[in-house]
């Protein structure tokens, strides 16, 4: 492996040829190629806005910024604090809908 200070190690050509993609990687590639990944992301955006999740996250960010002082908050701080709360508060109905769409996609495509 070749390494660099500025980027992750680059695998040698021989090592790269032996790599067999995992099922997760194959599914991800098929979803990207078909455009399904973008459609799912858009659906997720819409559902999170509809259920008020997005407004809730904005309010949490604003409250955190007020508490710490606007000049003392970085994006990394917000991500670290808000991400766990955001993931935990996604409604089960939204998760179920996305999971069903993924299952439907997987049954329609041959892997």
Protein Blocks (a to p, Z undefined) as FASTA:
>chain_A
ZZdfkbccdddfklmmmpccdfklmmmmmmmmnommmmmmmmmmmmmmmnommmmmmmmm
mmmmmmnopklccfklmmmmmmmmmmmmpcfklmmmmmmmmmmmmmmpcZZ
